[in-house]
Amino acid sequence: MTFTFSRSIRFRLLVMILLSVLFLWTTVIGFTWWQTSRDINQVLDGELEQVAKLLAVTTAHEADEHDLDDYEADLSEAGYDFPMVFQIWSTNNNHLSIKGPEAPDQPLTSSTEDGYTDSYFEGVGWRVYTLNLKDRHFRVQVARPQAVMDRMVTDFVIDVIKPLLLALPLFGMLWYIVHRGLAPLHHVSSLIAKRDYTHLHPVTVEHIPEESSRLVDEINALLSRLKDSIERNSRFTADVAHELRTPIAGMLVQLQSSDASLTDVEREEIIHKVTVGLKRLSHVVNQLLTLASIEPEKLRKEFERIDLNALVTEVISEYSPTMIDKQIEFELDATEPVFIKGNKHLIAVMVGNLLQNAIKFTPEKGDIRMHLTEATNGVMLTLIDSGPGIPDEKKAWVFERLNRVPSGGGSGLGLSIVKEICKLHKASIKLNDKVESSGLVVNLFLPG
């Protein structure tokens, strides 16, 4: 298996883990070094002070006994390995009275004040403690090489971090651990790789980590949308083939029968039939295009606030001439604006299809009533006609594509479009019979 390092989650995880560990180690070592250096320096400084005070007491005693010369000789001949050097100066004449083994002749530090100083001579850095015996006119200076102190700190820190170094071989397991941690993603990838347009079922993975479950959910949602889109296109193709075959075939028959032997009346009759066929064909094409344009995910993002009262009034004005021709009495009960959110064009198509069906099945001199009322969390549109109605066993059936009431004609797409637009807007529609007389009651609820 090959992969690009710059895009590899495995590589990024390893780099981030290693950098985190390196940062942690650096922080621990730095803090340990600082803390150890401070503590050891405090201890060693305290030792310098204690030695200086001890020398001060001994020097004062030997001065009282007038044995300073013998005291220096004893120190030089003792053969002890002194961990530090010291000098005892006379403050009366600034004379070096006593010096320890390996101590230089020049002052260990230029400072004559009590306390600690850092000095540098003979190419070596020194830590010096000065103690003045003002009543005895002596100055004691004790020093230790800075390198000794640094070496002690280094040795101590190394001893502290040795256990951390033992963990280095464990980093070889990181690759395996990260690889195993990413195994669910590889499994999901293999499952998706097996999918094609004929196999768009949801991806199901057992024991998937929480971090991967959201990715799988989004992939399944995408597969579902893709499946709906493919099915919608397949239905569109089937509907086109089914609905266009009959009017096209009828018009071809009419045109083929129009030869020179026909009378003018017969030709006009053929032209009239072809014109009717073309109008029906145009209507079917428009209905099919409306169905094909309903893409829920895309259209829901474009919803807007709609005054349903004003929109219904526009739709009614479009169908008014037909109602006038059939002498249908129409009544709209909607005194105030009512608002919903949705796609204005598709809502107009839905109301138009419902009104068109009502006009088609309402006999001449019949009546149609429409009511718009505000309901809980939405608007209720009620359309009542005085037609023959629909049998109970057909009320759900008429919403399926290409199903039509035998006496109604039409393409059988109008109510299926209404159903799709309802699904898009999460609306509900129900067909009922009129109680007091024949006719159909359409109750359409549109959420606000």
Summary of the structure (lengths in Angstrom):
residues: 448
radius of gyration: 50.4
end to end distance: 53.6
largest distance: 161.7
contacts: 1226
relative contact order: 0.06
helix: 56%
strand: 18%
